Amino acid sequence: MPKVGQKPVRAAKSKEALLSDNRKQEAFDLIVETYEALLQERGAEDKIWGSMIKQALKRRKPGFSESYYGFKSFGELLEQAEVKGILELEHDQKSGGFIIKGSP
């Protein structure tokens, strides 16, 4: 407990946590940019699969790796983007992959 006259110590985000948050946001931005480029290229009526986004990303940024951005898999990156309201996903039961349904 703080002594009289002392302010309580707040838990500040560590430098590593802030770096991780920034990297994750950068990954989300890359996903959205790539999704929008694929939509323009293919048209809105075509399905855009998560695997298509990853392939296009690898062409744009050959060194792309989801682990650099703090994700264990590309699927986890997509799922977190959905949780944050960045993408809308549909899980395909047959293939186990994701179809990107939209981006706000």
C-alpha positions as a Markdown table, in Angstrom:
| # | Residue | x | y | z |
|---|---|---|---|---|
| 1 | Met | 0.0 | 0.0 | 0.0 |
| 2 | Pro | 1.2 | 3.5 | -0.8 |
| 3 | Lys | 2.2 | 5.7 | 2.1 |
| 4 | Val | 0.2 | 8.8 | 2.8 |
| 5 | Gly | 1.0 | 11.4 | 0.2 |
| 6 | Gln | 2.4 | 8.9 | -2.3 |
| 7 | Lys | 0.6 | 8.1 | -5.5 |
| 8 | Pro | 0.0 | 4.4 | -6.3 |
| 9 | Val | 2.4 | 2.9 | -8.8 |
| 10 | Arg | 0.6 | 2.2 | -12.1 |
| 11 | Ala | 1.6 | -0.8 | -14.1 |
| 12 | Ala | 3.0 | 0.7 | -17.3 |
| 13 | Lys | 3.1 | -1.4 | -20.5 |
| 14 | Ser | 6.6 | -2.7 | -21.0 |
| 15 | Lys | 8.6 | -1.7 | -24.0 |
| 16 | Glu | 8.3 | -5.2 | -25.3 |
| 17 | Ala | 4.5 | -5.2 | -25.0 |
| 18 | Leu | 4.3 | -1.9 | -26.9 |
| 19 | Leu | 6.6 | -3.3 | -29.6 |
| 20 | Ser | 4.5 | -6.4 | -29.8 |
| 21 | Asp | 1.3 | -4.3 | -30.1 |
| 22 | Asn | 2.8 | -2.2 | -32.9 |
| 23 | Arg | 4.0 | -5.3 | -34.8 |
| 24 | Lys | 0.5 | -6.9 | -34.5 |
| 25 | Gln | -1.1 | -3.7 | -35.8 |
| 26 | Glu | 1.4 | -3.6 | -38.7 |
| 27 | Ala | 0.4 | -7.3 | -39.6 |
| 28 | Phe | -3.3 | -6.4 | -39.5 |
| 29 | Asp | -2.6 | -3.4 | -41.8 |
| 30 | Leu | -0.7 | -5.6 | -44.2 |
| 31 | Ile | -3.6 | -8.1 | -44.3 |
| 32 | Val | -6.2 | -5.4 | -45.0 |
| 33 | Glu | -4.1 | -3.8 | -47.7 |
| 34 | Thr | -3.5 | -7.2 | -49.4 |
| 35 | Tyr | -7.2 | -8.1 | -49.1 |
| 36 | Glu | -8.2 | -4.8 | -50.7 |
| 37 | Ala | -5.7 | -5.3 | -53.5 |
| 38 | Leu | -7.0 | -8.8 | -54.2 |
| 39 | Leu | -10.6 | -7.5 | -54.2 |
| 40 | Gln | -9.7 | -4.9 | -56.8 |
| 41 | Glu | -7.7 | -7.4 | -58.9 |
| 42 | Arg | -10.3 | -10.3 | -58.7 |
| 43 | Gly | -13.6 | -8.5 | -58.2 |
| 44 | Ala | -16.0 | -8.6 | -55.2 |
| 45 | Glu | -17.8 | -11.7 | -56.4 |
| 46 | Asp | -14.8 | -14.0 | -56.1 |
| 47 | Lys | -14.0 | -15.7 | -52.9 |
| 48 | Ile | -10.8 | -14.4 | -51.2 |
| 49 | Trp | -9.2 | -17.2 | -49.2 |
| 50 | Gly | -6.8 | -16.7 | -46.3 |
| 51 | Ser | -4.2 | -18.7 | -48.2 |
| 52 | Met | -4.5 | -16.3 | -51.2 |
| 53 | Ile | -3.8 | -13.4 | -48.9 |
| 54 | Lys | -0.7 | -15.1 | -47.5 |
| 55 | Gln | 0.6 | -16.0 | -51.0 |
| 56 | Ala | 0.0 | -12.4 | -52.2 |
| 57 | Leu | 1.7 | -11.0 | -49.0 |
| 58 | Lys | 4.7 | -13.3 | -49.6 |
| 59 | Arg | 5.0 | -11.9 | -53.2 |
| 60 | Arg | 4.8 | -8.3 | -51.8 |
| 61 | Lys | 7.0 | -8.9 | -48.8 |
| 62 | Pro | 9.2 | -12.0 | -49.5 |
| 63 | Gly | 10.4 | -12.1 | -45.9 |
| 64 | Phe | 7.0 | -12.0 | -44.4 |
| 65 | Ser | 6.6 | -14.3 | -41.4 |
| 66 | Glu | 3.6 | -14.2 | -39.0 |
| 67 | Ser | 5.8 | -15.2 | -36.2 |
| 68 | Tyr | 7.8 | -11.9 | -36.5 |
| 69 | Tyr | 4.5 | -10.2 | -35.7 |
| 70 | Gly | 3.8 | -12.3 | -32.7 |
| 71 | Phe | 1.5 | -15.0 | -34.2 |
| 72 | Lys | 2.0 | -18.8 | -34.1 |
| 73 | Ser | 0.2 | -19.3 | -37.4 |
| 74 | Phe | -1.3 | -17.3 | -40.3 |
| 75 | Gly | -4.7 | -18.6 | -39.2 |
| 76 | Glu | -4.2 | -17.2 | -35.7 |
| 77 | Leu | -3.4 | -13.8 | -37.3 |
| 78 | Leu | -6.6 | -13.9 | -39.3 |
| 79 | Glu | -8.6 | -15.0 | -36.2 |
| 80 | Gln | -7.2 | -12.1 | -34.1 |
| 81 | Ala | -8.0 | -9.7 | -36.9 |
| 82 | Glu | -11.6 | -10.9 | -36.7 |
| 83 | Val | -11.7 | -10.6 | -32.9 |
| 84 | Lys | -10.6 | -7.0 | -33.3 |
| 85 | Gly | -13.2 | -6.3 | -35.9 |
| 86 | Ile | -10.7 | -5.8 | -38.7 |
| 87 | Leu | -11.9 | -8.7 | -40.9 |
| 88 | Glu | -15.0 | -10.9 | -41.1 |
| 89 | Leu | -14.1 | -14.5 | -41.7 |
| 90 | Glu | -16.0 | -17.6 | -42.7 |
| 91 | His | -14.5 | -21.0 | -41.6 |
| 92 | Asp | -14.7 | -23.5 | -44.4 |
| 93 | Gln | -15.4 | -26.9 | -42.8 |
| 94 | Lys | -14.2 | -28.9 | -45.9 |
| 95 | Ser | -10.8 | -27.4 | -46.3 |
| 96 | Gly | -10.3 | -26.0 | -42.7 |
| 97 | Gly | -9.3 | -22.7 | -44.2 |
| 98 | Phe | -10.8 | -19.2 | -44.0 |
| 99 | Ile | -12.8 | -17.2 | -46.5 |
| 100 | Ile | -12.5 | -13.5 | -46.0 |
| 101 | Lys | -16.0 | -12.1 | -46.1 |
| 102 | Gly | -15.1 | -8.4 | -45.6 |
| 103 | Ser | -13.3 | -5.7 | -43.9 |
| 104 | Pro | -15.1 | -2.7 | -42.3 |
